[in-house]
Amino acid sequence: MWINWVNGFFGRLQQLGELKPIEWLRYVGTLLWVLTALPLLILPLLMPEGAQTVRIAGWWAGALLFLVALWHPVIPRQRQGAFWKRVFVLVLLSLGACAVSYFTRSGLGSLLAMLVAALLPWLLPLVIGVAWAAVLAVVISVWVLVVPDGNWQVVLVYLLMNLAMTSVPFVASLLALRQVKARAELRRVNSELLATQSLLTENTRIAERVRISRDLHDLVGHHLTALTLNLEVASHLSEGKARDHVDKAGSIARLLLSDVREVVSDMRRDDQVDLREALTTLAEGVPDLEITLDIPDGVAATDPRRAQILLRCAQEVITNTVRHAQATRLWISLIMGEDGLVLRARDNGRGAPDILPGNGINGMRERLREIGGRLDIATRPGAGFQVKAWLPQENAS
């Protein structure tokens, strides 16, 4: 019984360790909200009677608005969510923090503003995030003017304090975000290296088989042919029982020569690379993108050169999807048609009104053109990208 409890406890700890930083921020933010709400329960006891109803309703409305916005589903999507949704959630969070400070006439809202500042690098571009943090620090400081003893000197003190309190979590989140991106890029590049290594291993295996088959044909095959011819001559020159043995040796030599030719043909016939393992390794190394592979049995087998080109095309598609598409899913499939082999890819990203080819896309087109293939790309805003890399039949290329 207690063993199951311990296993369940460590299992939950492992799940917590797998949380993304943005999810940790939400849990820490919830804890911060609870610590901020505790003083809100005590403040009514310290306020004079009759003047507290509106203020209590105001600060609790702000606090609850902050909590609801904190758990909006657009936050875990980070910058992959719609821009207006991210801005809307940040506006709600900022209003909630400002309302808590205004109605409590205290710096409690500054604690919530720290969490808003920590979320900014994950949701907005750097320049907009810096401006948002600065404006939030100013707005959350001006409530001091409504206090009877408030003046601009006190506002300045609160402003400097809020600038410091929002700058620290903002910079910390910015550094964490860059570290996460660097680790994701390193993992993706490592998966590309592993996929290339897998393909290189297959190419090496095929090259070794071809070398062995060539040696068998050139050395053993030629010697056996010469042996067969000499035995045939010896058969004509011998008589009686000796001739029977020579004829039998000739038959064995011809049979052996036939076996060698069959082995050489089989070894040369198995000269195709299976792309499935390389593409699977490539897809498993992308942490923030769900990649679905559709590779039917037998379709992924192709010659090393074509396999190398298709792998490079898949790498370029994944790289562009991660860096530019703002997509959460990518579908890659291999289809063998009557006219050739097709690599199809599509994502659920934002798309674009026009296609502006860069070095990567131009490189894909050049590789495909070398063997008579072509590259087609289709996109429109809100519909993601669709890529089709076509290769002709092997005997046609």
C-alpha positions as CSV (number, residue, x, y, z in Angstrom):
1,M,0.0,0.0,0.0
2,W,2.6,2.5,1.1
3,I,4.8,1.5,-1.9
4,N,2.0,2.4,-4.3
5,W,1.6,5.8,-2.5
6,V,5.4,6.4,-2.8
7,N,5.4,5.5,-6.5
8,G,2.4,7.8,-7.1
9,F,4.1,10.6,-5.2
10,F,7.3,10.4,-7.3
11,G,5.1,10.0,-10.4
12,R,3.5,13.3,-9.7
13,L,6.9,14.9,-9.0
14,Q,8.1,13.7,-12.4
15,Q,5.0,15.2,-14.0
16,L,5.8,18.5,-12.4
17,G,9.3,18.3,-13.7
18,E,8.0,18.0,-17.2
19,L,6.0,21.2,-17.0
20,K,7.0,24.0,-19.4
21,P,8.3,27.3,-17.9
22,I,5.1,29.1,-18.8
23,E,3.0,26.6,-16.9
24,W,5.3,27.0,-13.9
25,L,4.7,30.7,-14.1
26,R,0.9,30.1,-13.9
27,Y,1.3,27.9,-10.9
28,V,3.6,30.3,-9.1
29,G,1.3,33.2,-10.1
30,T,-1.6,31.4,-8.5
31,L,0.4,31.0,-5.3
32,L,1.3,34.7,-5.5
33,W,-2.4,35.5,-6.0
34,V,-3.3,33.5,-2.8
35,L,-0.6,35.4,-0.8
36,T,-2.0,38.6,-2.1
37,A,-5.6,37.6,-1.4
38,L,-4.9,36.9,2.3
39,P,-4.3,40.6,3.2
40,L,-7.5,41.4,1.2
41,L,-9.4,39.3,3.8
42,I,-7.8,41.3,6.7
43,L,-8.1,44.8,5.2
44,P,-11.8,45.2,5.9
45,L,-11.1,44.9,9.6
46,L,-8.8,47.8,9.5
47,M,-11.1,50.2,7.5
48,P,-13.7,52.5,9.0
49,E,-17.3,51.4,8.8
50,G,-19.4,52.7,5.9
51,A,-16.6,53.5,3.5
52,Q,-15.5,50.0,2.8
53,T,-18.3,48.4,0.6
54,V,-17.3,49.8,-2.8
55,R,-13.6,49.4,-2.2
56,I,-13.9,45.8,-1.0
57,A,-16.0,45.0,-4.1
58,G,-13.5,46.8,-6.3
59,W,-10.4,45.0,-5.1
60,W,-12.0,41.6,-5.1
61,A,-13.3,42.2,-8.6
62,G,-9.8,43.1,-9.7
63,A,-8.3,40.1,-7.9
64,L,-10.8,37.7,-9.4
65,L,-10.4,39.2,-12.9
66,F,-6.6,38.7,-12.6
67,L,-7.0,35.0,-11.5
68,V,-9.4,34.3,-14.4
69,A,-7.2,35.9,-17.0
70,L,-4.2,34.1,-15.6
71,W,-5.7,30.7,-16.5
72,H,-6.9,31.8,-20.0
73,P,-5.9,29.0,-22.5
74,V,-4.0,31.4,-24.7
75,I,-1.2,31.8,-22.2
76,P,0.2,28.2,-22.6
77,R,0.3,28.7,-26.3
78,Q,2.7,31.7,-25.8
79,R,3.3,33.5,-29.1
80,Q,1.5,30.9,-31.1
81,G,-1.8,32.3,-30.0
82,A,-3.6,35.1,-31.8
83,F,-1.9,38.4,-31.1
84,W,-5.2,40.2,-30.2
85,K,-6.0,37.4,-27.7
86,R,-2.6,37.7,-26.0
87,V,-3.0,41.5,-25.8
88,F,-6.6,41.1,-24.4
89,V,-5.4,38.7,-21.6
90,L,-2.5,41.0,-20.7
91,V,-4.9,44.0,-20.5
92,L,-7.2,42.0,-18.1
93,L,-4.2,41.0,-16.0
94,S,-2.9,44.6,-15.9
95,L,-6.4,46.0,-15.1
96,G,-6.7,43.5,-12.3
97,A,-3.4,44.4,-10.7
98,C,-4.1,48.2,-11.0
99,A,-7.6,47.7,-9.5
100,V,-6.1,45.9,-6.5
101,S,-3.6,48.7,-5.9
102,Y,-6.2,51.5,-6.4
103,F,-9.0,50.1,-4.2
104,T,-6.7,48.9,-1.4
105,R,-4.6,52.1,-1.5
106,S,-1.5,49.9,-1.1
107,G,1.2,48.2,-3.0
108,L,-0.4,44.8,-3.2
109,G,-1.2,45.3,-6.9
110,S,2.6,45.6,-7.5
111,L,3.0,42.0,-6.5
112,L,0.5,41.0,-9.2
113,A,2.2,43.4,-11.7
114,M,5.5,41.5,-11.2
115,L,3.7,38.4,-12.5
116,V,2.4,40.4,-15.5
117,A,6.0,41.5,-16.2
118,A,7.2,37.9,-16.0
119,L,4.6,36.8,-18.6
120,L,5.4,39.6,-21.1
121,P,8.5,38.1,-22.8
122,W,6.6,34.9,-23.4
123,L,3.6,36.6,-25.0
124,L,4.8,39.7,-26.8
125,P,7.8,40.8,-28.9
126,L,10.7,42.4,-26.9
127,V,10.0,46.1,-27.8
128,I,6.3,45.9,-27.0
129,G,7.0,44.0,-23.8
130,V,9.4,46.6,-22.5
131,A,7.0,49.4,-23.3
132,W,4.1,47.5,-21.6
133,A,6.2,46.9,-18.4
134,A,7.1,50.6,-18.2
135,V,3.6,51.8,-18.8
136,L,2.3,49.3,-16.2
137,A,4.7,50.6,-13.6
138,V,3.6,54.2,-14.3
139,V,-0.1,53.4,-14.2
140,I,0.1,51.3,-11.0
141,S,1.9,54.1,-9.2
142,V,-0.5,57.0,-9.9
143,W,-3.1,55.8,-7.4
144,V,-1.0,57.6,-4.7
145,L,-2.5,60.9,-6.0
146,V,-6.0,59.9,-4.7
147,V,-4.7,59.5,-1.2
148,P,-5.1,62.7,0.9
149,D,-1.4,62.9,1.7
150,G,-0.4,61.8,-1.9
151,N,1.8,64.0,-4.0
152,W,4.2,63.7,-7.0
153,Q,7.2,63.0,-4.8
154,V,5.5,59.9,-3.4
155,V,4.4,58.9,-6.9
156,L,8.0,59.1,-8.0
157,V,9.1,56.8,-5.1
158,Y,6.4,54.3,-6.0
159,L,7.3,54.6,-9.7
160,L,10.9,53.8,-9.1
161,M,9.9,50.9,-6.8
162,N,7.5,49.5,-9.4
163,L,10.0,49.9,-12.2
164,A,12.5,47.8,-10.1
165,M,9.8,45.2,-9.2
166,T,8.7,44.7,-12.8
167,S,12.2,44.9,-14.4
168,V,13.6,41.9,-12.4
169,P,11.0,39.3,-13.4
170,F,10.9,40.7,-16.9
171,V,14.6,40.2,-17.4
172,A,14.6,36.8,-15.7
173,S,11.8,35.6,-17.9
174,L,13.5,37.0,-21.0
175,L,16.7,35.1,-20.1
176,A,14.7,31.9,-19.4
177,L,12.9,32.3,-22.7
178,R,16.2,32.6,-24.6
179,Q,17.5,29.5,-22.8
180,V,14.4,27.5,-23.7
181,K,14.7,28.5,-27.3
182,A,18.4,27.7,-27.4
183,R,17.7,24.2,-25.9
184,A,14.9,23.6,-28.4
185,E,17.2,24.6,-31.2
186,L,20.0,22.4,-29.9
187,R,17.6,19.5,-29.7
188,R,16.3,20.0,-33.2
189,V,19.8,20.3,-34.6
190,N,20.8,17.1,-32.7
191,S,17.8,15.3,-34.2
192,E,18.9,16.4,-37.7
193,L,22.4,15.1,-37.0
194,L,21.0,11.8,-35.8
195,A,18.7,11.5,-38.8
196,T,21.7,12.3,-41.1
197,Q,23.8,9.7,-39.2
198,S,21.1,7.1,-39.7
199,L,21.0,7.8,-43.4
200,L,24.8,7.8,-43.6
201,T,24.9,4.4,-41.9
202,E,22.4,3.1,-44.5
203,N,24.5,4.5,-47.3
204,T,27.7,3.0,-45.9
205,R,26.0,-0.4,-45.6
206,I,24.9,-0.1,-49.2
207,A,28.3,1.0,-50.4
208,E,30.0,-1.9,-48.6
209,R,27.5,-4.4,-50.2
210,V,28.2,-2.9,-53.6
211,R,32.0,-3.1,-53.1
212,I,31.7,-6.8,-52.0
213,S,29.5,-7.7,-54.9
214,R,31.9,-5.9,-57.3
215,D,34.9,-7.8,-55.8
216,L,33.0,-11.1,-56.1
217,H,32.2,-10.4,-59.7
218,D,35.6,-9.1,-60.7
219,L,37.8,-11.6,-58.8
220,V,35.9,-14.8,-58.0
221,G,33.6,-14.6,-61.0
222,H,36.5,-14.1,-63.5
223,H,38.6,-16.9,-61.9
224,L,35.6,-19.3,-61.9
225,T,35.0,-18.4,-65.6
226,A,38.7,-19.2,-66.4
227,L,38.5,-22.4,-64.3
228,T,35.4,-23.5,-66.2
229,L,37.1,-22.9,-69.6
230,N,40.2,-24.8,-68.6
231,L,38.2,-27.7,-67.3
232,E,36.3,-27.8,-70.6
233,V,39.6,-28.0,-72.5
234,A,40.8,-30.6,-70.1
235,S,37.7,-32.6,-70.7
236,H,38.4,-32.8,-74.4
237,L,42.0,-33.8,-73.8
238,S,41.3,-36.6,-71.2
239,E,39.7,-40.0,-71.6
240,G,38.0,-42.7,-69.5
241,K,37.6,-42.3,-65.8
242,A,39.7,-39.1,-65.6
243,R,37.4,-37.4,-68.1
244,D,34.4,-38.2,-65.9
245,H,36.1,-36.5,-63.0
246,V,37.0,-33.5,-65.1
247,D,33.4,-33.2,-66.4
248,K,32.1,-33.4,-62.8
249,A,34.5,-30.7,-61.7
250,G,33.4,-28.6,-64.7
251,S,29.8,-29.0,-63.6
252,I,30.6,-27.9,-60.1
253,A,32.6,-24.9,-61.4
254,R,29.7,-23.8,-63.6
255,L,27.2,-24.3,-60.7
256,L,29.5,-22.2,-58.4
257,L,29.8,-19.5,-61.0
258,S,26.0,-19.4,-61.3
259,D,25.7,-19.1,-57.5
260,V,28.3,-16.3,-57.4
261,R,26.4,-14.4,-60.1
262,E,23.1,-14.8,-58.2
263,V,24.7,-13.6,-55.0
264,V,26.1,-10.5,-56.8
265,S,22.7,-9.8,-58.3
266,D,21.0,-10.0,-54.9
267,M,23.5,-7.8,-53.3
268,R,23.2,-5.1,-56.0
269,R,19.4,-5.4,-55.9
270,D,19.3,-4.4,-52.2
271,D,20.7,-0.9,-52.7
272,Q,17.8,1.1,-51.4
273,V,17.6,3.2,-48.2
274,D,14.6,3.2,-45.8
275,L,13.7,6.8,-45.0
276,R,11.3,5.8,-42.2
277,E,13.9,5.6,-39.5
278,A,15.6,8.9,-40.5
279,L,12.3,10.8,-40.7
280,T,11.1,9.4,-37.4
281,T,14.4,10.5,-35.7
282,L,14.0,13.9,-37.2
283,A,10.4,14.3,-36.0
284,E,11.2,13.2,-32.4
285,G,13.7,16.0,-31.9
286,V,11.3,18.9,-32.2
287,P,9.8,19.6,-28.7
288,D,7.3,22.4,-29.4
289,L,5.8,21.0,-32.6
290,E,3.6,17.9,-32.9
291,I,4.7,16.1,-36.1
292,T,2.6,13.3,-37.6
293,L,4.3,11.0,-40.1
294,D,2.3,9.0,-42.7
295,I,4.8,6.6,-44.4
296,P,3.2,3.5,-45.8
297,D,5.2,0.2,-45.9
298,G,7.5,0.0,-48.8
299,V,7.1,3.7,-49.9
300,A,10.1,5.0,-47.9
301,A,12.6,2.7,-49.7
302,T,14.5,4.6,-52.3
303,D,18.0,5.1,-53.6
304,P,20.6,6.9,-51.4
305,R,20.7,10.1,-53.5
306,R,16.9,10.5,-53.5
307,A,16.7,9.7,-49.8
308,Q,19.2,12.4,-49.0
309,I,17.3,15.0,-51.0
310,L,14.0,14.1,-49.4
311,L,15.5,14.2,-45.9
312,R,16.9,17.7,-46.6
313,C,13.5,18.8,-47.8
314,A,11.9,17.5,-44.6
315,Q,14.5,19.2,-42.5
316,E,13.9,22.5,-44.2
317,V,10.1,22.2,-43.8
318,I,10.4,21.5,-40.1
319,T,12.9,24.4,-39.6
320,N,10.6,26.9,-41.4
321,T,7.6,25.7,-39.5
322,V,9.3,26.1,-36.1
323,R,10.8,29.5,-36.9
324,H,8.1,31.2,-38.9
325,A,4.8,29.4,-39.1
326,Q,3.7,29.7,-35.5
327,A,2.1,26.3,-35.9
328,T,1.4,23.6,-33.3
329,R,1.1,20.7,-35.7
330,L,2.8,19.5,-38.8
331,W,1.8,16.6,-41.1
332,I,4.4,14.9,-43.3
333,S,3.5,12.1,-45.7
334,L,5.2,10.1,-48.4
335,I,3.1,9.0,-51.4
336,M,4.2,6.8,-54.3
337,G,2.1,7.6,-57.4
338,E,2.2,6.5,-61.0
339,D,4.4,9.5,-61.9
340,G,6.8,9.4,-59.0
341,L,7.4,9.8,-55.3
342,V,5.8,12.8,-53.4
343,L,6.7,14.3,-50.1
344,R,3.8,16.3,-48.7
345,A,3.8,18.6,-45.7
346,R,1.2,20.9,-44.2
347,D,0.9,22.8,-40.9
348,N,-1.8,24.6,-39.0
349,G,0.1,27.9,-38.7
350,R,-0.8,31.4,-39.6
351,G,0.1,31.2,-43.3
352,A,1.1,34.2,-45.4
353,P,-0.4,36.3,-48.2
354,D,2.8,35.8,-50.3
355,I,5.7,33.4,-50.6
356,L,9.1,35.0,-50.3
357,P,11.6,32.3,-51.0
358,G,14.8,32.3,-49.0
359,N,18.0,30.3,-49.2
360,G,16.4,27.2,-47.7
361,I,13.5,27.1,-50.2
362,N,15.8,27.9,-53.1
363,G,18.1,25.1,-52.0
364,M,15.2,22.6,-51.9
365,R,14.2,23.6,-55.5
366,E,17.8,23.2,-56.7
367,R,18.2,19.8,-55.2
368,L,15.0,18.5,-56.6
369,R,15.7,20.0,-60.1
370,E,19.0,18.1,-60.2
371,I,17.1,14.8,-60.6
372,G,14.1,16.2,-62.5
373,G,11.9,17.0,-59.6
374,R,10.0,20.1,-58.5
375,L,8.8,21.9,-55.5
376,D,5.3,23.4,-55.1
377,I,4.3,25.7,-52.1
378,A,0.8,27.0,-51.4
379,T,-0.3,29.2,-48.5
380,R,-2.8,31.9,-47.5
381,P,-3.4,33.8,-44.3
382,G,-4.9,31.6,-41.6
383,A,-4.5,28.4,-43.6
384,G,-0.9,27.5,-42.9
385,F,1.6,26.2,-45.5
386,Q,1.4,23.3,-47.8
387,V,4.6,21.9,-49.4
388,K,4.8,19.3,-52.2
389,A,8.2,17.9,-53.2
390,W,7.9,15.7,-56.3
391,L,10.5,13.2,-57.6
392,P,10.1,11.2,-60.8
393,Q,10.3,7.5,-60.9
394,E,13.8,6.1,-60.4
395,N,14.1,4.8,-63.9
396,A,13.0,8.2,-65.3
397,S,15.5,10.2,-63.4
